[in-house]
Amino acid sequence: MSPLLVCLIGLLFVVGAILFLRLHAFLALLLAAFIVTILTTLVPDEYFASGVTRDLGLVPGKLANGFGSGCGKVGLIIAMAAIIGQCLVESRGAERIVNSVRKICSPSQAPKAFMFSGFLMGVPIYFDTVFYLLFPLVREHARRNQGTYLLCLLATVAGASMAHSLVPPTPGPLLVAAELGVSLGVLIPFGIILGLITISVGYAYAVLANRIWPLPIRPMEGSTQGEIPVFQESDSPPPLWLAILPIVIPVLLIVTGTVTKMGYEQSARAEYQPRISAVTEQSLAGDISQLDRELKTNLLQEQWTQAKAIPGWLTLIVNKNFALCIGAMLALALIVFTGARKDRKAEHVVRDALMTGGTIILITAAGATFGLSMKESGIAEQIRQWVTIEGRQSEGVSGFVLLWIAFALTAAVRIAQGSATVAMLTSVAVIAPLTAVITLGFHPVYLALVIGCGSKPGPWMNDSGFWVVSRMSGMTEIETLRSFSVLLSIMGLTGFVVVNFAAWLIPFV
């Protein structure tokens, strides 16, 4: 059985179970992961690395590990973000922030403010985290401006998702740049320019979708409440500086960690790479033996690794989980110290937040389990083999044909296994060796950008981000597919067209 057939069976089961059998998404995703993992034992060995064990007895353990890994990645973040969001609403902090935004720009411009805020925050921060932080503000703004809910949601998604795939230091573009030998000083400005173009097109689609399919504000998955309760006239929102702390402090901590890590790595590289190169030159000149070269190089590599490591105490405070915990504590302070909602104790606010967040965590972790089972089916290797036929890797392939191959390969892997980052890494592993035997005719930064754009089309039910947006916003699966999925696909295709045109018009070589 081929990996493609295994993935198609998993896809059809998820779609059928949710849309026709009306199973809860959590159960449908876990059952699909179970089916795919079992069928993977029937896939030929040629699609797997040597030593990979595929035993039916290991299926339960793999599913448990995948579920645990999914919870480990997003569980604490979702829980803390749910608390932050609930506290901002209950304390009227979200109301204060939205009112401040409305004073700066008109209500019609607020969706654009969400989009550009998402893009800016999406450079150092993962998409999911950005969405969690901005969602309470989106919901509050939409509550005060009826008919703008879907527009604000999609604007936020557009900004955060494109930055995540185009602008370092997020992992995908960072590693793609390293594999293709593209300087970050080139990729960052090019990624920002392309990102602004694609999110502008995405915003136009968001406006159209909001007109065709206006979305009402619904309770989130697992929520025990309907709309936001009415406050007493005597209740007043907290000051702006206090209201924004639960959002600003986590962002600052995460950004500080990213910048600090880059600083340590740059400093270590400037100090130790010349030393390593000098040892290599001495060995080539015959001044030292091969054994001495290996010993000295290994020692320098160890020193380099230690020099670029962030101190433990700093690693702690800039960790995204820790940063969100700090944000949650600050959000609780809004409830405790501002005296807002005297009829609601802090423990009640946390309880309701965790009931909502817990359901989202379960669905997201189940989606991660399904995505992992798809990834381990060997589908990426099968797609790689289709593209790189031995002995004919570069036959008839030009630089522009390679752009098309890179985009199609990245998109295929993304649709098959759900993760944009994994799709980018899989694609660049195939494309990077081809650049050594093919004359591109343009700067390799365009290849890096087209891989980033290829990671956008086709997000569906094996993508954890799909479920985060769906369940937090209250959208059904069909609504999420026609809004979230179509939005990302349009932006990815737009980026692909723009990159091809730019590579032809300004090859930058």
Secondary structure as a PSIPRED ss2 file (coil, helix, strand):
# PSIPRED VFORMAT (PSIPRED V4.0)

   1 M C   1.000  0.000  0.000
   2 S C   1.000  0.000  0.000
   3 P H   0.000  1.000  0.000
   4 L H   0.000  1.000  0.000
   5 L H   0.000  1.000  0.000
   6 V H   0.000  1.000  0.000
   7 C H   0.000  1.000  0.000
   8 L H   0.000  1.000  0.000
   9 I H   0.000  1.000  0.000
  10 G H   0.000  1.000  0.000
  11 L H   0.000  1.000  0.000
  12 L H   0.000  1.000  0.000
  13 F H   0.000  1.000  0.000
  14 V H   0.000  1.000  0.000
  15 V H   0.000  1.000  0.000
  16 G H   0.000  1.000  0.000
  17 A H   0.000  1.000  0.000
  18 I H   0.000  1.000  0.000
  19 L H   0.000  1.000  0.000
  20 F C   1.000  0.000  0.000
  21 L C   1.000  0.000  0.000
  22 R C   1.000  0.000  0.000
  23 L C   1.000  0.000  0.000
  24 H C   1.000  0.000  0.000
  25 A H   0.000  1.000  0.000
  26 F H   0.000  1.000  0.000
  27 L H   0.000  1.000  0.000
  28 A H   0.000  1.000  0.000
  29 L H   0.000  1.000  0.000
  30 L H   0.000  1.000  0.000
  31 L H   0.000  1.000  0.000
  32 A H   0.000  1.000  0.000
  33 A H   0.000  1.000  0.000
  34 F H   0.000  1.000  0.000
  35 I H   0.000  1.000  0.000
  36 V H   0.000  1.000  0.000
  37 T H   0.000  1.000  0.000
  38 I H   0.000  1.000  0.000
  39 L H   0.000  1.000  0.000
  40 T H   0.000  1.000  0.000
  41 T C   1.000  0.000  0.000
  42 L C   1.000  0.000  0.000
  43 V C   1.000  0.000  0.000
  44 P C   1.000  0.000  0.000
  45 D H   0.000  1.000  0.000
  46 E H   0.000  1.000  0.000
  47 Y H   0.000  1.000  0.000
  48 F C   1.000  0.000  0.000
  49 A C   1.000  0.000  0.000
  50 S C   1.000  0.000  0.000
  51 G C   1.000  0.000  0.000
  52 V C   1.000  0.000  0.000
  53 T C   1.000  0.000  0.000
  54 R C   1.000  0.000  0.000
  55 D C   1.000  0.000  0.000
  56 L H   0.000  1.000  0.000
  57 G H   0.000  1.000  0.000
  58 L H   0.000  1.000  0.000
  59 V H   0.000  1.000  0.000
  60 P H   0.000  1.000  0.000
  61 G H   0.000  1.000  0.000
  62 K H   0.000  1.000  0.000
  63 L H   0.000  1.000  0.000
  64 A H   0.000  1.000  0.000
  65 N H   0.000  1.000  0.000
  66 G H   0.000  1.000  0.000
  67 F H   0.000  1.000  0.000
  68 G H   0.000  1.000  0.000
  69 S H   0.000  1.000  0.000
  70 G H   0.000  1.000  0.000
  71 C H   0.000  1.000  0.000
  72 G H   0.000  1.000  0.000
  73 K H   0.000  1.000  0.000
  74 V H   0.000  1.000  0.000
  75 G H   0.000  1.000  0.000
  76 L H   0.000  1.000  0.000
  77 I H   0.000  1.000  0.000
  78 I H   0.000  1.000  0.000
  79 A H   0.000  1.000  0.000
  80 M H   0.000  1.000  0.000
  81 A H   0.000  1.000  0.000
  82 A H   0.000  1.000  0.000
  83 I H   0.000  1.000  0.000
  84 I H   0.000  1.000  0.000
  85 G H   0.000  1.000  0.000
  86 Q H   0.000  1.000  0.000
  87 C H   0.000  1.000  0.000
  88 L H   0.000  1.000  0.000
  89 V H   0.000  1.000  0.000
  90 E H   0.000  1.000  0.000
  91 S C   1.000  0.000  0.000
  92 R C   1.000  0.000  0.000
  93 G H   0.000  1.000  0.000
  94 A H   0.000  1.000  0.000
  95 E H   0.000  1.000  0.000
  96 R H   0.000  1.000  0.000
  97 I H   0.000  1.000  0.000
  98 V H   0.000  1.000  0.000
  99 N H   0.000  1.000  0.000
 100 S H   0.000  1.000  0.000
 101 V H   0.000  1.000  0.000
 102 R H   0.000  1.000  0.000
 103 K H   0.000  1.000  0.000
 104 I H   0.000  1.000  0.000
 105 C C   1.000  0.000  0.000
 106 S C   1.000  0.000  0.000
 107 P H   0.000  1.000  0.000
 108 S H   0.000  1.000  0.000
 109 Q H   0.000  1.000  0.000
 110 A H   0.000  1.000  0.000
 111 P H   0.000  1.000  0.000
 112 K H   0.000  1.000  0.000
 113 A H   0.000  1.000  0.000
 114 F H   0.000  1.000  0.000
 115 M H   0.000  1.000  0.000
 116 F H   0.000  1.000  0.000
 117 S H   0.000  1.000  0.000
 118 G H   0.000  1.000  0.000
 119 F H   0.000  1.000  0.000
 120 L H   0.000  1.000  0.000
 121 M H   0.000  1.000  0.000
 122 G H   0.000  1.000  0.000
 123 V C   1.000  0.000  0.000
 124 P C   1.000  0.000  0.000
 125 I C   1.000  0.000  0.000
 126 Y C   1.000  0.000  0.000
 127 F H   0.000  1.000  0.000
 128 D H   0.000  1.000  0.000
 129 T H   0.000  1.000  0.000
 130 V H   0.000  1.000  0.000
 131 F H   0.000  1.000  0.000
 132 Y H   0.000  1.000  0.000
 133 L H   0.000  1.000  0.000
 134 L H   0.000  1.000  0.000
 135 F H   0.000  1.000  0.000
 136 P H   0.000  1.000  0.000
 137 L H   0.000  1.000  0.000
 138 V H   0.000  1.000  0.000
 139 R H   0.000  1.000  0.000
 140 E H   0.000  1.000  0.000
 141 H H   0.000  1.000  0.000
 142 A H   0.000  1.000  0.000
 143 R H   0.000  1.000  0.000
 144 R H   0.000  1.000  0.000
 145 N C   1.000  0.000  0.000
 146 Q C   1.000  0.000  0.000
 147 G C   1.000  0.000  0.000
 148 T C   1.000  0.000  0.000
 149 Y H   0.000  1.000  0.000
 150 L H   0.000  1.000  0.000
 151 L H   0.000  1.000  0.000
 152 C H   0.000  1.000  0.000
 153 L H   0.000  1.000  0.000
 154 L H   0.000  1.000  0.000
 155 A H   0.000  1.000  0.000
 156 T H   0.000  1.000  0.000
 157 V H   0.000  1.000  0.000
 158 A H   0.000  1.000  0.000
 159 G H   0.000  1.000  0.000
 160 A H   0.000  1.000  0.000
 161 S H   0.000  1.000  0.000
 162 M H   0.000  1.000  0.000
 163 A H   0.000  1.000  0.000
 164 H H   0.000  1.000  0.000
 165 S H   0.000  1.000  0.000
 166 L H   0.000  1.000  0.000
 167 V C   1.000  0.000  0.000
 168 P C   1.000  0.000  0.000
 169 P C   1.000  0.000  0.000
 170 T C   1.000  0.000  0.000
 171 P H   0.000  1.000  0.000
 172 G H   0.000  1.000  0.000
 173 P H   0.000  1.000  0.000
 174 L H   0.000  1.000  0.000
 175 L H   0.000  1.000  0.000
 176 V H   0.000  1.000  0.000
 177 A H   0.000  1.000  0.000
 178 A H   0.000  1.000  0.000
 179 E H   0.000  1.000  0.000
 180 L H   0.000  1.000  0.000
 181 G C   1.000  0.000  0.000
 182 V C   1.000  0.000  0.000
 183 S C   1.000  0.000  0.000
 184 L H   0.000  1.000  0.000
 185 G H   0.000  1.000  0.000
 186 V H   0.000  1.000  0.000
 187 L H   0.000  1.000  0.000
 188 I H   0.000  1.000  0.000
 189 P H   0.000  1.000  0.000
 190 F H   0.000  1.000  0.000
 191 G H   0.000  1.000  0.000
 192 I H   0.000  1.000  0.000
 193 I H   0.000  1.000  0.000
 194 L H   0.000  1.000  0.000
 195 G H   0.000  1.000  0.000
 196 L H   0.000  1.000  0.000
 197 I H   0.000  1.000  0.000
 198 T H   0.000  1.000  0.000
 199 I H   0.000  1.000  0.000
 200 S H   0.000  1.000  0.000
 201 V H   0.000  1.000  0.000
 202 G H   0.000  1.000  0.000
 203 Y H   0.000  1.000  0.000
 204 A H   0.000  1.000  0.000
 205 Y H   0.000  1.000  0.000
 206 A H   0.000  1.000  0.000
 207 V H   0.000  1.000  0.000
 208 L H   0.000  1.000  0.000
 209 A H   0.000  1.000  0.000
 210 N H   0.000  1.000  0.000
 211 R H   0.000  1.000  0.000
 212 I H   0.000  1.000  0.000
 213 W C   1.000  0.000  0.000
 214 P C   1.000  0.000  0.000
 215 L C   1.000  0.000  0.000
 216 P C   1.000  0.000  0.000
 217 I C   1.000  0.000  0.000
 218 R C   1.000  0.000  0.000
 219 P C   1.000  0.000  0.000
 220 M C   1.000  0.000  0.000
 221 E C   1.000  0.000  0.000
 222 G C   1.000  0.000  0.000
 223 S C   1.000  0.000  0.000
 224 T C   1.000  0.000  0.000
 225 Q C   1.000  0.000  0.000
 226 G C   1.000  0.000  0.000
 227 E C   1.000  0.000  0.000
 228 I C   1.000  0.000  0.000
 229 P C   1.000  0.000  0.000
 230 V C   1.000  0.000  0.000
 231 F C   1.000  0.000  0.000
 232 Q C   1.000  0.000  0.000
 233 E C   1.000  0.000  0.000
 234 S C   1.000  0.000  0.000
 235 D C   1.000  0.000  0.000
 236 S C   1.000  0.000  0.000
 237 P C   1.000  0.000  0.000
 238 P C   1.000  0.000  0.000
 239 P C   1.000  0.000  0.000
 240 L H   0.000  1.000  0.000
 241 W H   0.000  1.000  0.000
 242 L H   0.000  1.000  0.000
 243 A H   0.000  1.000  0.000
 244 I H   0.000  1.000  0.000
 245 L H   0.000  1.000  0.000
 246 P H   0.000  1.000  0.000
 247 I H   0.000  1.000  0.000
 248 V H   0.000  1.000  0.000
 249 I H   0.000  1.000  0.000
 250 P H   0.000  1.000  0.000
 251 V H   0.000  1.000  0.000
 252 L H   0.000  1.000  0.000
 253 L H   0.000  1.000  0.000
 254 I H   0.000  1.000  0.000
 255 V H   0.000  1.000  0.000
 256 T H   0.000  1.000  0.000
 257 G H   0.000  1.000  0.000
 258 T H   0.000  1.000  0.000
 259 V H   0.000  1.000  0.000
 260 T H   0.000  1.000  0.000
 261 K H   0.000  1.000  0.000
 262 M H   0.000  1.000  0.000
 263 G H   0.000  1.000  0.000
 264 Y H   0.000  1.000  0.000
 265 E H   0.000  1.000  0.000
 266 Q H   0.000  1.000  0.000
 267 S H   0.000  1.000  0.000
 268 A H   0.000  1.000  0.000
 269 R H   0.000  1.000  0.000
 270 A H   0.000  1.000  0.000
 271 E H   0.000  1.000  0.000
 272 Y H   0.000  1.000  0.000
 273 Q H   0.000  1.000  0.000
 274 P H   0.000  1.000  0.000
 275 R H   0.000  1.000  0.000
 276 I H   0.000  1.000  0.000
 277 S H   0.000  1.000  0.000
 278 A H   0.000  1.000  0.000
 279 V H   0.000  1.000  0.000
 280 T H   0.000  1.000  0.000
 281 E H   0.000  1.000  0.000
 282 Q H   0.000  1.000  0.000
 283 S H   0.000  1.000  0.000
 284 L H   0.000  1.000  0.000
 285 A C   1.000  0.000  0.000
 286 G C   1.000  0.000  0.000
 287 D C   1.000  0.000  0.000
 288 I C   1.000  0.000  0.000
 289 S C   1.000  0.000  0.000
 290 Q H   0.000  1.000  0.000
 291 L H   0.000  1.000  0.000
 292 D H   0.000  1.000  0.000
 293 R H   0.000  1.000  0.000
 294 E H   0.000  1.000  0.000
 295 L H   0.000  1.000  0.000
 296 K H   0.000  1.000  0.000
 297 T H   0.000  1.000  0.000
 298 N H   0.000  1.000  0.000
 299 L H   0.000  1.000  0.000
 300 L H   0.000  1.000  0.000
 301 Q H   0.000  1.000  0.000
 302 E H   0.000  1.000  0.000
 303 Q H   0.000  1.000  0.000
 304 W H   0.000  1.000  0.000
 305 T H   0.000  1.000  0.000
 306 Q H   0.000  1.000  0.000
 307 A H   0.000  1.000  0.000
 308 K C   1.000  0.000  0.000
 309 A C   1.000  0.000  0.000
 310 I C   1.000  0.000  0.000
 311 P C   1.000  0.000  0.000
 312 G H   0.000  1.000  0.000
 313 W H   0.000  1.000  0.000
 314 L H   0.000  1.000  0.000
 315 T H   0.000  1.000  0.000
 316 L H   0.000  1.000  0.000
 317 I H   0.000  1.000  0.000
 318 V C   1.000  0.000  0.000
 319 N C   1.000  0.000  0.000
 320 K H   0.000  1.000  0.000
 321 N H   0.000  1.000  0.000
 322 F H   0.000  1.000  0.000
 323 A H   0.000  1.000  0.000
 324 L H   0.000  1.000  0.000
 325 C H   0.000  1.000  0.000
 326 I H   0.000  1.000  0.000
 327 G H   0.000  1.000  0.000
 328 A H   0.000  1.000  0.000
 329 M H   0.000  1.000  0.000
 330 L H   0.000  1.000  0.000
 331 A H   0.000  1.000  0.000
 332 L H   0.000  1.000  0.000
 333 A H   0.000  1.000  0.000
 334 L H   0.000  1.000  0.000
 335 I H   0.000  1.000  0.000
 336 V H   0.000  1.000  0.000
 337 F H   0.000  1.000  0.000
 338 T H   0.000  1.000  0.000
 339 G C   1.000  0.000  0.000
 340 A C   1.000  0.000  0.000
 341 R C   1.000  0.000  0.000
 342 K C   1.000  0.000  0.000
 343 D C   1.000  0.000  0.000
 344 R C   1.000  0.000  0.000
 345 K C   1.000  0.000  0.000
 346 A H   0.000  1.000  0.000
 347 E H   0.000  1.000  0.000
 348 H H   0.000  1.000  0.000
 349 V H   0.000  1.000  0.000
 350 V H   0.000  1.000  0.000
 351 R H   0.000  1.000  0.000
 352 D H   0.000  1.000  0.000
 353 A H   0.000  1.000  0.000
 354 L H   0.000  1.000  0.000
 355 M H   0.000  1.000  0.000
 356 T H   0.000  1.000  0.000
 357 G H   0.000  1.000  0.000
 358 G H   0.000  1.000  0.000
 359 T H   0.000  1.000  0.000
 360 I H   0.000  1.000  0.000
 361 I H   0.000  1.000  0.000
 362 L H   0.000  1.000  0.000
 363 I H   0.000  1.000  0.000
 364 T H   0.000  1.000  0.000
 365 A H   0.000  1.000  0.000
 366 A H   0.000  1.000  0.000
 367 G H   0.000  1.000  0.000
 368 A H   0.000  1.000  0.000
 369 T H   0.000  1.000  0.000
 370 F H   0.000  1.000  0.000
 371 G H   0.000  1.000  0.000
 372 L H   0.000  1.000  0.000
 373 S H   0.000  1.000  0.000
 374 M H   0.000  1.000  0.000
 375 K H   0.000  1.000  0.000
 376 E C   1.000  0.000  0.000
 377 S C   1.000  0.000  0.000
 378 G C   1.000  0.000  0.000
 379 I H   0.000  1.000  0.000
 380 A H   0.000  1.000  0.000
 381 E H   0.000  1.000  0.000
 382 Q H   0.000  1.000  0.000
 383 I H   0.000  1.000  0.000
 384 R H   0.000  1.000  0.000
 385 Q H   0.000  1.000  0.000
 386 W H   0.000  1.000  0.000
 387 V H   0.000  1.000  0.000
 388 T C   1.000  0.000  0.000
 389 I C   1.000  0.000  0.000
 390 E C   1.000  0.000  0.000
 391 G C   1.000  0.000  0.000
 392 R C   1.000  0.000  0.000
 393 Q C   1.000  0.000  0.000
 394 S C   1.000  0.000  0.000
 395 E C   1.000  0.000  0.000
 396 G C   1.000  0.000  0.000
 397 V C   1.000  0.000  0.000
 398 S C   1.000  0.000  0.000
 399 G H   0.000  1.000  0.000
 400 F H   0.000  1.000  0.000
 401 V H   0.000  1.000  0.000
 402 L H   0.000  1.000  0.000
 403 L H   0.000  1.000  0.000
 404 W H   0.000  1.000  0.000
 405 I H   0.000  1.000  0.000
 406 A H   0.000  1.000  0.000
 407 F H   0.000  1.000  0.000
 408 A H   0.000  1.000  0.000
 409 L H   0.000  1.000  0.000
 410 T H   0.000  1.000  0.000
 411 A H   0.000  1.000  0.000
 412 A H   0.000  1.000  0.000
 413 V H   0.000  1.000  0.000
 414 R H   0.000  1.000  0.000
 415 I H   0.000  1.000  0.000
 416 A H   0.000  1.000  0.000
 417 Q H   0.000  1.000  0.000
 418 G C   1.000  0.000  0.000
 419 S C   1.000  0.000  0.000
 420 A H   0.000  1.000  0.000
 421 T H   0.000  1.000  0.000
 422 V H   0.000  1.000  0.000
 423 A H   0.000  1.000  0.000
 424 M H   0.000  1.000  0.000
 425 L H   0.000  1.000  0.000
 426 T H   0.000  1.000  0.000
 427 S H   0.000  1.000  0.000
 428 V H   0.000  1.000  0.000
 429 A H   0.000  1.000  0.000
 430 V H   0.000  1.000  0.000
 431 I H   0.000  1.000  0.000
 432 A H   0.000  1.000  0.000
 433 P H   0.000  1.000  0.000
 434 L H   0.000  1.000  0.000
 435 T C   1.000  0.000  0.000
 436 A C   1.000  0.000  0.000
 437 V C   1.000  0.000  0.000
 438 I C   1.000  0.000  0.000
 439 T C   1.000  0.000  0.000
 440 L C   1.000  0.000  0.000
 441 G C   1.000  0.000  0.000
 442 F C   1.000  0.000  0.000
 443 H C   1.000  0.000  0.000
 444 P C   1.000  0.000  0.000
 445 V H   0.000  1.000  0.000
 446 Y H   0.000  1.000  0.000
 447 L H   0.000  1.000  0.000
 448 A H   0.000  1.000  0.000
 449 L H   0.000  1.000  0.000
 450 V H   0.000  1.000  0.000
 451 I H   0.000  1.000  0.000
 452 G H   0.000  1.000  0.000
 453 C H   0.000  1.000  0.000
 454 G H   0.000  1.000  0.000
 455 S C   1.000  0.000  0.000
 456 K C   1.000  0.000  0.000
 457 P C   1.000  0.000  0.000
 458 G C   1.000  0.000  0.000
 459 P C   1.000  0.000  0.000
 460 W C   1.000  0.000  0.000
 461 M C   1.000  0.000  0.000
 462 N C   1.000  0.000  0.000
 463 D C   1.000  0.000  0.000
 464 S H   0.000  1.000  0.000
 465 G H   0.000  1.000  0.000
 466 F H   0.000  1.000  0.000
 467 W H   0.000  1.000  0.000
 468 V H   0.000  1.000  0.000
 469 V H   0.000  1.000  0.000
 470 S H   0.000  1.000  0.000
 471 R H   0.000  1.000  0.000
 472 M H   0.000  1.000  0.000
 473 S H   0.000  1.000  0.000
 474 G C   1.000  0.000  0.000
 475 M C   1.000  0.000  0.000
 476 T C   1.000  0.000  0.000
 477 E H   0.000  1.000  0.000
 478 I H   0.000  1.000  0.000
 479 E H   0.000  1.000  0.000
 480 T H   0.000  1.000  0.000
 481 L H   0.000  1.000  0.000
 482 R H   0.000  1.000  0.000
 483 S H   0.000  1.000  0.000
 484 F H   0.000  1.000  0.000
 485 S H   0.000  1.000  0.000
 486 V H   0.000  1.000  0.000
 487 L H   0.000  1.000  0.000
 488 L H   0.000  1.000  0.000
 489 S H   0.000  1.000  0.000
 490 I H   0.000  1.000  0.000
 491 M H   0.000  1.000  0.000
 492 G H   0.000  1.000  0.000
 493 L H   0.000  1.000  0.000
 494 T H   0.000  1.000  0.000
 495 G H   0.000  1.000  0.000
 496 F H   0.000  1.000  0.000
 497 V H   0.000  1.000  0.000
 498 V H   0.000  1.000  0.000
 499 V H   0.000  1.000  0.000
 500 N H   0.000  1.000  0.000
 501 F H   0.000  1.000  0.000
 502 A H   0.000  1.000  0.000
 503 A H   0.000  1.000  0.000
 504 W H   0.000  1.000  0.000
 505 L H   0.000  1.000  0.000
 506 I C   1.000  0.000  0.000
 507 P C   1.000  0.000  0.000
 508 F C   1.000  0.000  0.000
 509 V C   1.000  0.000  0.000
